Amino acid sequence: MRLGVNQKYADAIYEGAERSGLSPTVVAAIIHAEAGKIHHGEWNPASYNKTGALGLGQMRPSAWIEVSEKHGTLLNELARQQQWLTEFGKLKPENQSALLALRLDPRHSIVAAAEYDAMTLKQLLADRPSIHVTRPADQAKLIYLLHHEGLTGAKQFLDGAIPERNAETRLKANVKGRFDLLVEQYGTAAAAYSAWLESRLEKINPSRFEANSKADAAVAPAATPAAHR
């Protein structure tokens, strides 16, 4: 696997892939899409989004806690060792800050993101058996959709049924000053946000991290999971 300036994260990528069952290049593609960059494409472990997402995996508090309470995850193993969970496996309120702070740890951020992505992908495919993904590129796009939107939001996008109010909030959070321009161009916030999200999905490219690929090779994007309108 070729990570360039992010080679120092290779061990965490491989660990996340092994624990989640995802391809290492898929894990790398998701982290590359989510993490902020410091310089020359180097991932920023302190990446932050005003929605509350933090770390290389850009995990929101609710998703991070969900992973910590999922038996068998790396985060769950640590939480149990630290006695941060109740006897019923739920996070103790007094330990929430310490747990959420681990999002800044590169290893935990990458591995937890991979395990969370595998969990949500399994849920989506169980609910939508008509969806078939065989190529890593297609799987990576679907996983990014889930990672960015959550399970409910991903379903809304795939169904072409994003509520207008939700779309307004998501679009404003992601395009900054271009909100009015995009809504005017596409007619509604829902249509504008769907178009913006499709453009993001087209950029998810796990093959760029393959060991035999050129770092900046142009690879034709795989089919985007299109919304059914």
C-alpha positions in Angstrom: 0.0 0.0 0.0 1.3 3.5 -0.9 0.5 6.3 1.5 3.2 8.8 0.7 3.5 11.4 3.5 0.9 9.4 5.5 3.0 6.2 5.5 3.3 6.6 9.3 -0.3 5.6 9.6 0.1 2.3 7.6 0.0 0.1 10.7 -3.3 1.6 11.9 -4.7 1.3 8.4 -3.8 -2.4 8.3 -5.1 -3.0 11.8 -8.4 -1.2 10.9 -8.7 -3.3 7.8 -8.1 -6.6 9.6 -10.5 -5.8 12.4 -13.3 -4.6 10.0 -12.8 -6.9 7.1 -12.5 -4.0 4.7 -9.6 -3.6 2.2 -6.7 -1.5 3.5 -7.0 0.7 0.4 -10.7 1.3 1.1 -9.9 2.3 4.7 -7.1 4.6 3.5 -9.5 6.2 0.9 -12.1 7.0 3.6 -9.5 8.5 6.0 -8.0 10.5 3.1 -11.5 11.9 2.2 -12.4 12.7 5.8 -9.2 14.0 7.4 -8.1 17.6 7.1 -4.7 18.2 5.5 -1.7 19.9 7.1 0.6 20.3 4.1 1.5 18.3 1.0 -1.6 16.1 1.6 -0.5 15.0 5.2 -3.5 14.0 7.3 -4.2 16.2 10.3 -4.9 14.1 13.5 -6.6 17.1 15.0 -9.1 17.5 12.1 -12.2 19.2 13.4 -15.6 19.9 12.0 -18.2 22.2 13.5 -20.7 19.4 13.5 -18.6 17.8 16.3 -16.6 15.4 14.2 -13.0 15.1 15.3 -9.8 13.2 14.4 -8.6 11.4 11.4 -11.8 9.5 11.1 -14.0 12.5 11.6 -16.2 10.7 14.1 -19.1 12.4 15.8 -19.5 11.8 19.5 -22.6 9.6 19.0 -20.8 7.3 16.5 -17.7 7.1 18.7 -19.7 6.1 21.7 -21.6 3.5 19.6 -18.3 1.9 18.6 -17.1 1.9 22.2 -20.2 0.0 23.2 -20.0 -2.5 20.4 -18.5 -5.8 21.7 -15.3 -6.8 19.9 -14.1 -3.4 18.7 -10.7 -2.1 19.7 -12.4 0.9 21.5 -14.7 -1.5 23.4 -11.7 -3.5 24.6 -10.0 -0.4 25.8 -13.2 1.0 27.5 -13.6 -2.3 29.3 -10.0 -2.3 30.5 -10.4 1.2 31.8 -13.7 0.3 33.4 -15.5 3.1 31.5 -18.5 0.9 30.8 -21.4 -0.2 33.1 -22.1 -3.8 33.7 -24.6 -3.6 30.9 -21.9 -2.4 28.5 -23.0 1.2 28.3 -20.6 4.2 28.7 -20.6 5.8 32.1 -21.4 9.5 31.9 -18.4 10.4 33.9 -16.0 8.7 31.4 -17.5 10.3 28.3 -14.9 13.1 28.1 -11.9 10.7 28.4 -13.4 8.4 25.7 -14.2 11.2 23.2 -10.7 12.6 23.7 -9.3 9.4 22.1 -10.6 10.6 18.8 -7.3 12.6 18.6 -5.3 9.4 18.8 -4.5 8.4 15.2 -4.6 4.6 15.8 -7.9 4.6 17.6 -9.4 7.2 15.2 -8.5 5.1 12.1 -9.5 1.7 13.6 -12.7 3.0 15.1 -13.7 4.6 11.7 -13.0 1.3 9.9 -15.0 -0.7 12.4 -17.9 1.8 12.4 -18.0 1.8 8.6 -18.1 -2.0 8.5 -21.0 -1.9 11.0 -23.1 0.6 9.0 -22.3 -1.1 5.7 -23.6 -4.4 7.1 -26.8 -2.7 8.3 -27.4 -1.0 5.0 -26.9 -4.2 2.9 -29.1 -6.1 5.2 -31.9 -3.5 4.8 -31.3 -3.1 1.0 -30.4 -6.5 -0.4 -30.8 -5.2 -3.9 -27.6 -3.2 -3.5 -24.5 -5.1 -4.7 -21.0 -3.9 -4.4 -18.1 -6.0 -5.7 -15.4 -3.6 -6.7 -13.3 -1.8 -4.0 -14.1 1.6 -5.6 -17.8 1.0 -5.4 -17.6 -0.2 -1.8 -15.5 2.8 -0.8 -18.0 5.2 -2.3 -20.9 3.5 -0.5 -18.9 3.5 2.8 -18.0 7.1 2.4 -21.7 7.9 1.9 -22.5 6.1 5.1 -19.6 7.6 7.0 -20.6 11.1 5.9 -24.4 10.9 6.1 -25.0 8.1 8.7 -27.3 5.2 7.9 -30.6 7.3 7.8 -29.0 10.0 5.7 -27.5 7.5 3.3 -30.9 5.8 2.7 -32.4 9.2 2.1 -29.8 10.0 -0.5 -30.1 6.7 -2.3 -33.9 7.1 -2.4 -33.7 10.7 -3.6 -35.7 11.7 -0.5 -33.5 14.0 1.6 -35.9 16.3 3.5 -35.5 19.9 2.4 -34.9 21.2 5.9 -32.2 18.6 6.5 -30.6 19.4 3.1 -30.4 23.1 4.0 -28.6 22.3 7.2 -26.2 19.9 5.6 -25.5 22.1 2.6 -24.7 25.1 4.7 -22.3 23.1 6.8 -20.4 21.8 3.8 -20.3 24.6 1.2 -19.9 27.7 3.4 -20.7 30.8 1.2 -22.0 28.9 -1.8 -25.3 27.9 -0.4 -27.5 30.5 -2.2 -25.7 30.0 -5.5 -26.1 26.2 -5.4 -29.8 26.4 -4.4 -30.4 28.8 -7.3 -28.6 26.5 -9.7 -30.4 23.3 -8.7 -33.8 24.7 -7.6 -33.9 23.2 -4.1 -31.5 22.6 -1.2 -32.2 18.9 -1.5 -31.2 18.8 -5.2 -28.2 21.0 -4.5 -27.0 18.9 -1.6 -27.4 15.6 -3.6 -25.4 17.1 -6.5 -22.7 18.2 -4.1 -22.6 14.8 -2.4 -22.4 13.0 -5.7 -19.4 15.1 -6.6 -17.7 14.1 -3.4 -18.4 10.4 -4.0 -16.8 10.6 -7.5 -13.5 11.6 -5.8 -13.3 8.5 -3.6 -10.6 6.4 -5.2 -9.0 3.5 -3.2 -6.8 2.5 -6.2 -4.5 5.5 -5.6 -3.2 3.8 -2.5 -2.3 0.5 -4.2 1.4 -0.2 -4.0 1.8 -0.5 -7.8 -0.1 2.7 -8.6 1.4 6.1 -9.3 0.7 8.6 -6.6 -1.0 11.1 -8.8 -2.3 8.7 -11.5 -5.7 9.7 -13.0 -8.1 6.8 -12.5 -11.5 6.8 -14.1 -14.1 7.0 -11.2 -16.4 4.1 -10.7 -20.1 4.4 -10.9 -21.5 6.6 -8.1 -24.3 5.2 -6.0 -27.0 7.2 -7.7 -30.1 8.4 -5.9 -33.3 7.0 -7.2 -35.5 9.9 -8.3 
